């Protein structure tokens, strides 16, 4: 078979690659957790209810994304560590999220909005997280789970 016959017999292929919003929020969540000074990401009322029934950390908590064919916009709610430079942490979040999403998906991050919903010392945050986990375990034990 010569090259002319190969070109004639191959049918052009139409293909697409798309990403669910949840994939983008998960990539962003992992990237943000790598930034020192971000203690947590916070969700709304429904996230707080869902946390009571989860056995593991929700990497997408406090993150929403709008994914298009070539672009993505992301909103994030975080808890900032007290005493840290919010502007510097914001820049690190922007750089890290953009690098991870664009590198992994090829999508362009056109908007990234970070909302600081709380500021806590690392010690206060640890105590709050421990207290919340103990309360969740007690509730599960009372339900016989």
N, CA, C and O of each residue as an XYZ file, in Angstrom:
580
protein
N       0.833     -1.173      0.000
C       0.000      0.000      0.000
C       0.885      1.246      0.000
O       1.850      1.327      0.759
N       0.557      2.200     -0.840
C       1.378      3.409     -0.875
C       0.732      4.519     -0.044
O      -0.372      4.351      0.473
N       1.415      5.635      0.077
C       0.960      6.750      0.925
C      -0.358      7.334      0.433
O      -1.161      7.808      1.236
N      -0.591      7.306     -0.884
C      -1.831      7.854     -1.437
C      -3.027      7.045     -0.975
O      -4.059      7.613     -0.618
N      -2.902      5.716     -0.977
C      -4.008      4.875     -0.528
C      -4.276      5.069      0.969
O      -5.436      5.072      1.381
N      -3.228      5.231      1.793
C      -3.408      5.479      3.229
C      -4.204      6.759      3.469
O      -5.098      6.783      4.315
N      -3.889      7.811      2.739
C      -4.579      9.087      2.917
C      -6.038      8.993      2.501
O      -6.889      9.674      3.073
N      -6.336      8.168      1.526
C      -7.701      8.038      1.038
C      -8.544      7.209      1.992
O      -9.727      7.505      2.165
N      -7.983      6.183      2.618
C      -8.766      5.277      3.438
C      -8.980      5.773      4.878
O      -9.884      5.281      5.553
N      -8.197      6.709      5.356
C      -8.356      7.199      6.736
C      -9.436      8.266      6.780
O      -9.387      9.254      6.047
N     -10.404      8.051      7.648
C     -11.486      9.006      7.844
C     -11.064      9.997      8.917
O     -10.536      9.599      9.955
N     -11.294     11.295      8.677
C     -10.943     12.270      9.724
C     -11.743     12.003     11.004
O     -12.913     11.623     10.962
N     -11.089     12.211     12.112
C     -11.733     11.958     13.397
C     -12.110     13.286     14.050
O     -11.322     14.232     14.047
N     -13.290     13.348     14.594
C     -13.729     14.492     15.386
C     -13.603     14.080     16.853
O     -14.135     13.048     17.264
N     -12.902     14.886     17.630
C     -12.710     14.522     19.031
C     -12.781     15.766     19.904
O     -12.484     16.875     19.461
N     -13.175     15.560     21.143
C     -13.230     16.656     22.110
C     -12.733     16.159     23.460
O     -12.796     14.969     23.767
N     -12.253     17.071     24.232
C     -11.860     16.803     25.611
C     -12.563     17.841     26.461
O     -12.409     19.041     26.235
N     -13.328     17.391     27.429
C     -14.033     18.320     28.307
C     -13.834     17.888     29.753
O     -13.466     16.747     30.033
N     -14.084     18.815     30.657
C     -13.876     18.577     32.083
C     -15.120     18.961     32.865
O     -15.708     20.016     32.626
N     -15.515     18.123     33.780
C     -16.621     18.427     34.687
C     -16.166     19.512     35.665
O     -14.983     19.619     35.986
N     -17.117     20.303     36.128
C     -16.799     21.344     37.107
C     -16.086     20.752     38.322
O     -15.171     21.365     38.872
N     -16.513     19.555     38.738
C     -15.924     18.904     39.906
C     -14.455     18.570     39.738
O     -13.705     18.574     40.715
N     -14.032     18.281     38.517
C     -12.614     18.006     38.260
C     -11.799     19.283     38.476
O     -10.733     19.258     39.092
N     -12.313     20.381     37.964
C     -11.609     21.660     38.106
C     -11.559     22.088     39.572
O     -10.526     22.566     40.040
N     -12.664     21.920     40.298
C     -12.664     22.303     41.715
C     -11.718     21.417     42.521
O     -11.106     21.883     43.482
N     -11.593     20.160     42.147
C     -10.677     19.274     42.864
C      -9.220     19.666     42.610
O      -8.415     19.692     43.541
N      -8.879     19.968     41.363
C      -7.517     20.414     41.048
C      -7.208     21.697     41.831
O      -6.142     21.824     42.432
N      -8.147     22.638     41.817
C      -7.947     23.893     42.544
C      -7.806     23.635     44.043
O      -6.957     24.237     44.701
N      -8.633     22.743     44.583
C      -8.579     22.440     46.011
C      -7.247     21.868     46.444
O      -6.706     22.258     47.479
N      -6.717     20.950     45.663
C      -5.402     20.375     45.988
C      -4.331     21.458     45.895
O      -3.462     21.547     46.762
N      -4.391     22.280     44.849
C      -3.400     23.346     44.670
C      -3.439     24.344     45.831
O      -2.390     24.760     46.322
N      -4.629     24.727     46.268
C      -4.760     25.707     47.348
C      -4.259     25.131     48.669
O      -3.674     25.851     49.478
N      -4.483     23.849     48.888
C      -4.002     23.226     50.132
C      -2.477     23.212     50.212
O      -1.918     23.036     51.295
N      -1.803     23.395     49.086
C      -0.342     23.453     49.058
C       0.202     24.823     49.469
O       1.409     24.976     49.659
N      -0.678     25.820     49.609
C      -0.250     27.184     49.927
C      -0.218     27.372     51.444
O      -1.239     27.244     52.119
N       0.960     27.675     51.962
C       1.129     27.911     53.388
C       0.403     29.196     53.774
O       0.544     30.217     53.100
N      -0.362     29.150     54.844
C      -1.124     30.304     55.304
C      -2.615     30.157     55.082
O      -3.410     30.904     55.653
N      -2.999     29.191     54.251
C      -4.419     28.872     54.072
C      -4.720     27.728     55.040
O      -4.199     26.624     54.883
N      -5.552     27.993     56.031
C      -5.865     26.961     57.021
C      -6.947     26.014     56.528
O      -6.899     24.815     56.803
N      -7.914     26.543     55.809
C      -9.025     25.709     55.343
C      -9.777     26.444     54.248
O      -9.593     27.641     54.030
N     -10.615     25.705     53.580
C     -11.578     26.291     52.663
C     -12.937     26.066     53.284
O     -13.209     25.001     53.838
N     -13.789     27.068     53.192
C     -15.073     26.991     53.870
C     -16.201     26.952     52.867
O     -16.175     27.638     51.845
N     -17.180     26.146     53.174
C     -18.356     26.053     52.324
C     -19.534     26.722     52.985
O     -19.419     27.329     54.049
N     -20.641     26.599     52.344
C     -21.870     27.176     52.874
C     -22.572     26.213     53.807
O     -21.999     25.218     54.252
N     -23.801     26.521     54.088
C     -24.620     25.752     55.016
C     -24.734     24.289     54.590
O     -24.601     23.394     55.424
N     -24.979     24.033     53.295
C     -25.135     22.659     52.821
C     -23.838     21.868     52.940
O     -23.868     20.677     53.248
N     -22.693     22.519     52.697
C     -21.405     21.850     52.877
C     -21.206     21.448     54.329
O     -20.707     20.360     54.617
N     -21.600     22.331     55.245
C     -21.449     22.028     56.669
C     -22.306     20.842     57.080
O     -21.879     20.022     57.892
N     -23.510     20.744     56.528
C     -24.368     19.593     56.815
C     -23.756     18.323     56.238
O     -23.703     17.294     56.912
N     -23.298     18.391     55.006
C     -22.704     17.224     54.350
C     -21.460     16.740     55.088
O     -21.199     15.538     55.137
N     -20.684     17.672     55.667
C     -19.480     17.296     56.406
C     -19.788     16.362     57.570
O     -18.956     15.532     57.935
N     -20.954     16.490     58.145
C     -21.320     15.652     59.284
C     -21.446     14.180     58.890
O     -21.398     13.303     59.753
N     -21.607     13.904     57.601
C     -21.798     12.538     57.131
C     -20.615     12.000     56.343
O     -20.624     10.837     55.940
N     -19.609     12.810     56.119
C     -18.442     12.381     55.345
C     -17.434     11.693     56.247
O     -17.299     12.015     57.427
N     -16.726     10.731     55.652
C     -15.654     10.072     56.373
C     -14.291     10.596     55.951
O     -13.276     10.210     56.530
N     -14.252     11.466     54.956
C     -12.982     11.996     54.491
C     -13.113     13.474     54.160
O     -14.216     14.020     54.122
N     -11.969     14.115     53.918
C     -11.938     15.539     53.615
C     -12.494     15.775     52.216
O     -12.157     15.054     51.276
N     -13.342     16.781     52.084
C     -13.869     17.170     50.778
C     -12.921     18.189     50.170
O     -12.856     19.331     50.626
N     -12.182     17.782     49.139
C     -11.202     18.658     48.503
C     -11.833     19.829     47.770
O     -11.143     20.791     47.429
N     -13.126     19.761     47.525
C     -13.789     20.810     46.752
C     -14.599     21.776     47.621
O     -15.243     22.691     47.106
N     -14.564     21.571     48.917
C     -15.345     22.421     49.824
C     -14.902     23.871     49.687
O     -13.711     24.180     49.720
N     -15.895     24.763     49.532
C     -15.602     26.177     49.443
C     -15.144     26.642     48.074
O     -14.711     27.785     47.924
N     -15.231     25.774     47.068
C     -14.768     26.126     45.724
C     -15.900     25.890     44.733
O     -16.580     24.865     44.780
N     -16.090     26.844     43.841
C     -17.024     26.652     42.740
C     -16.311     27.045     41.450
O     -15.426     27.901     41.445
N     -16.715     26.404     40.366
C     -16.078     26.675     39.074
C     -17.124     26.714     37.979
O     -18.113     25.981     38.008
N     -16.888     27.570     37.029
C     -17.673     27.606     35.804
C     -16.704     27.249     34.688
O     -15.747     27.976     34.423
N     -16.962     26.123     34.040
C     -16.048     25.604     33.033
C     -16.650     25.762     31.649
O     -17.765     25.312     31.387
N     -15.904     26.403     30.773
C     -16.300     26.532     29.379
C     -15.465     25.600     28.516
O     -14.769     24.723     29.028
N     -15.538     25.790     27.219
C     -14.771     24.939     26.303
C     -13.271     25.189     26.415
O     -12.471     24.263     26.281
N     -12.892     26.441     26.661
C     -11.468     26.781     26.693
C     -11.057     27.583     27.925
O      -9.870     27.834     28.135
N     -12.032     27.983     28.736
C     -11.749     28.854     29.874
C     -12.468     28.379     31.123
O     -13.438     27.624     31.062
N     -11.961     28.844     32.261
C     -12.579     28.499     33.537
C     -12.523     29.712     34.472
O     -11.562     30.481     34.465
N     -13.580     29.857     35.273
C     -13.638     30.882     36.313
C     -13.867     30.178     37.646
O     -14.665     29.244     37.730
N     -13.175     30.620     38.678
C     -13.207     29.921     39.967
C     -13.448     30.919     41.100
O     -12.891     32.016     41.107
N     -14.288     30.517     42.056
C     -14.518     31.265     43.293
C     -14.121     30.374     44.459
O     -14.446     29.187     44.480
N     -13.410     30.953     45.439
C     -12.912     30.191     46.586
C     -13.156     30.970     47.872
O     -12.934     32.180     47.920
N     -13.614     30.278     48.915
C     -13.732     30.846     50.259
C     -12.691     30.161     51.141
O     -12.654     28.933     51.225
N     -11.845     30.957     51.797
C     -10.774     30.384     52.610
C     -10.791     30.932     54.035
O     -11.392     31.968     54.319
N     -10.111     30.200     54.924
C      -9.784     30.674     56.258
C      -8.288     30.967     56.234
O      -7.475     30.084     55.962
N      -7.940     32.205     56.521
C      -6.562     32.680     56.482
C      -5.925     32.568     57.856
O      -6.573     32.818     58.872
N      -4.661     32.193     57.882
C      -3.948     32.125     59.154
C      -3.649     33.543     59.644
O      -3.121     34.372     58.902
N      -3.996     33.805     60.908
C      -3.784     35.113     61.513
C      -2.296     35.484     61.460
O      -1.421     34.656     61.718
N      -2.038     36.747     61.119
C      -0.665     37.249     61.103
C       0.034     37.070     59.762
O       1.166     37.524     59.594
N      -0.610     36.428     58.819
C       0.006     36.189     57.518
C      -0.381     37.293     56.533
O      -1.417     37.939     56.692
N       0.444     37.499     55.531
C       0.227     38.524     54.518
C      -0.814     38.034     53.508
O      -0.523     37.182     52.669
N      -2.034     38.585     53.601
C      -3.140     38.139     52.742
C      -2.830     38.358     51.265
O      -3.167     37.512     50.437
N      -2.198     39.470     50.922
C      -1.888     39.750     49.516
C      -0.896     38.729     48.955
O      -1.044     38.271     47.822
N       0.102     38.383     49.743
C       1.101     37.403     49.306
C       0.470     36.014     49.148
O       0.760     35.307     48.183
N      -0.376     35.632     50.076
C      -1.050     34.336     49.995
C      -2.004     34.314     48.807
O      -2.093     33.310     48.101
N      -2.715     35.412     48.582
C      -3.598     35.519     47.425
C      -2.809     35.312     46.130
O      -3.254     34.582     45.244
N      -1.652     35.943     46.019
C      -0.846     35.798     44.807
C      -0.367     34.352     44.626
O      -0.355     33.832     43.510
N       0.025     33.711     45.730
C       0.453     32.310     45.654
C      -0.700     31.408     45.220
O      -0.511     30.492     44.420
N      -1.895     31.671     45.751
C      -3.072     30.896     45.348
C      -3.309     31.068     43.849
O      -3.510     30.089     43.131
N      -3.285     32.317     43.381
C      -3.510     32.580     41.946
C      -2.492     31.853     41.082
O      -2.853     31.202     40.102
N      -1.229     31.964     41.444
C      -0.167     31.327     40.657
C      -0.308     29.810     40.657
O      -0.225     29.168     39.610
N      -0.522     29.246     41.842
C      -0.586     27.795     41.972
C      -1.792     27.226     41.246
O      -1.666     26.238     40.524
N      -2.956     27.831     41.424
C      -4.180     27.341     40.779
C      -4.055     27.460     39.265
O      -4.372     26.517     38.540
N      -3.601     28.599     38.790
C      -3.434     28.787     37.346
C      -2.468     27.743     36.776
O      -2.769     27.100     35.770
N      -1.310     27.576     37.418
C      -0.318     26.610     36.925
C      -0.893     25.200     36.865
O      -0.719     24.500     35.868
N      -1.574     24.781     37.923
C      -2.093     23.411     37.985
C      -3.204     23.188     36.960
O      -3.185     22.197     36.229
N      -4.169     24.102     36.904
C      -5.304     23.909     35.996
C      -4.860     24.020     34.544
O      -5.213     23.171     33.725
N      -4.100     25.041     34.218
C      -3.659     25.193     32.833
C      -2.725     24.066     32.432
O      -2.789     23.582     31.302
N      -1.848     23.638     33.350
C      -0.917     22.551     33.049
C      -1.596     21.205     32.880
O      -1.195     20.410     32.030
N      -2.618     20.942     33.678
C      -3.286     19.638     33.626
C      -4.383     19.568     32.574
O      -4.640     18.501     32.017
N      -5.037     20.700     32.294
C      -6.218     20.644     31.424
C      -6.071     21.407     30.119
O      -6.770     21.114     29.149
N      -5.172     22.382     30.081
C      -5.060     23.243     28.906
C      -6.081     24.366     28.906
O      -6.063     25.215     28.014
N      -6.974     24.386     29.892
C      -7.957     25.463     30.001
C      -7.280     26.721     30.552
O      -6.352     26.630     31.354
N      -7.740     27.870     30.126
C      -7.205     29.137     30.599
C      -8.040     29.620     31.785
O      -9.265     29.712     31.699
N      -7.362     29.926     32.890
C      -8.050     30.481     34.048
C      -8.205     31.980     33.793
O      -7.227     32.728     33.806
N      -9.441     32.403     33.561
C      -9.704     33.808     33.228
C     -10.162     34.618     34.435
O     -10.142     35.848     34.410
N     -10.574     33.923     35.490
C     -11.044     34.623     36.688
C     -10.823     33.728     37.895
O     -11.141     32.539     37.870
N     -10.272     34.315     38.953
C     -10.095     33.602     40.217
C     -10.401     34.582     41.336
O      -9.661     35.541     41.557
N     -11.496     34.333     42.038
C     -11.933     35.193     43.132
C     -11.738     34.465     44.450
O     -12.276     33.377     44.655
N     -10.966     35.073     45.343
C     -10.712     34.488     46.656
C     -11.369     35.374     47.705
O     -11.114     36.576     47.775
N     -12.221     34.755     48.519
C     -12.911     35.458     49.596
C     -12.404     34.902     50.927
O     -12.508     33.701     51.179
N     -11.861     35.763     51.770
C     -11.413     35.347     53.100
C     -12.623     35.427     54.018
O     -13.114     36.511     54.333
N     -13.096     34.257     54.440
C     -14.301     34.200     55.260
C     -14.006     34.223     56.755
O     -14.897     34.481     57.564
N     -12.743     33.950     57.124
C     -12.382     33.966     58.537
C     -10.866     34.061     58.663
O     -10.128     33.736     57.732
N     -10.422     34.507     59.820
C      -9.006     34.573     60.164
C      -8.866     33.933     61.533
O      -9.545     34.319     62.484
N      -7.971     32.939     61.624
C      -7.755     32.237     62.894
C      -6.265     31.999     63.099
O      -5.503     31.891     62.138
N      -5.861     31.918     64.363
C      -4.503     31.445     64.625
C      -4.478     29.950     64.306
O      -5.518     29.292     64.312
N      -3.303     29.425     64.032
C      -3.194     27.993     63.727
C      -3.693     27.158     64.910
O      -4.343     26.131     64.714
N      -3.393     27.594     66.124
C      -3.826     26.857     67.320
C      -5.346     26.858     67.455
O      -5.941     25.820     67.746
N      -5.978     28.008     67.247
C      -7.443     28.094     67.336
C      -8.099     27.249     66.251
O      -9.125     26.610     66.486
N      -7.502     27.249     65.063
C      -8.043     26.446     63.960
C      -7.950     24.952     64.283
O      -8.897     24.203     64.046
N      -6.803     24.523     64.826
C      -6.635     23.109     65.202
C      -7.655     22.704     66.265
O      -8.262     21.637     66.179
N      -7.838     23.565     67.270
C      -8.810     23.260     68.323
C     -10.213     23.163     67.737
O     -10.959     22.239     68.061
N     -10.571     24.102     66.885
C     -11.890     24.093     66.252
C     -12.076     22.817     65.410
O     -13.137     22.195     65.456
N     -11.055     22.436     64.652
C     -11.144     21.233     63.825
C     -11.275     19.985     64.692
O     -12.044     19.080     64.368
N     -10.528     19.934     65.792
C     -10.606     18.794     66.708
C     -11.982     18.722     67.362
O     -12.579     17.648     67.437
N     -12.485     19.857     67.835
C     -13.812     19.891     68.458
C     -14.894     19.453     67.471
O     -15.797     18.700     67.833
N     -14.803     19.921     66.231
C     -15.780     19.538     65.204
C     -15.721     18.040     64.917
O     -16.757     17.402     64.731
N     -14.523     17.482     64.882
C     -14.380     16.049     64.606
C     -14.921     15.225     65.767
O     -15.576     14.207     65.544
N     -14.660     15.643     66.989
C     -15.190     14.919     68.152
C     -16.716     14.952     68.163
O     -17.357     13.942     68.453
N     -17.291     16.092     67.853
C     -18.750     16.211     67.801
C     -19.324     15.313     66.716
O     -20.365     14.686     66.916
N     -18.651     15.244     65.562
C     -19.116     14.394     64.464
C     -19.057     12.924     64.864
O     -19.983     12.163     64.581
N     -17.976     12.524     65.518
C     -17.837     11.128     65.944
C     -18.884     10.762     66.990
O     -19.434      9.661     66.945
N     -19.170     11.657     67.927
C     -20.200     11.399     68.928
C     -21.558     11.216     68.275
O     -22.328     10.331     68.647
N     -21.841     12.059     67.301
C     -23.123     11.981     66.613
C     -23.242     10.662     65.853
O     -24.294     10.022     65.878
N     -22.168     10.256     65.180
C     -22.180      8.979     64.455
C     -22.337      7.807     65.416
O     -23.057      6.851     65.126
N     -21.663      7.884     66.561
C     -21.774      6.812     67.552
C     -23.192      6.722     68.097
O     -23.715      5.628     68.312
N     -23.808      7.872     68.316
C     -25.184      7.884     68.825
C     -26.161      7.306     67.807
O     -27.196      6.750     68.176
N     -25.828      7.442     66.528
C     -26.679      6.903     65.465
C     -26.379      5.427     65.188
O     -27.074      4.773     64.411
N     -25.336      4.921     65.836
C     -24.977      3.511     65.647
C     -24.225      3.242     64.354
O     -24.230      2.119     63.849
N     -23.584      4.265     63.822
C     -22.834      4.118     62.561
C     -21.410      3.761     62.851
O     -20.615      3.593     61.926
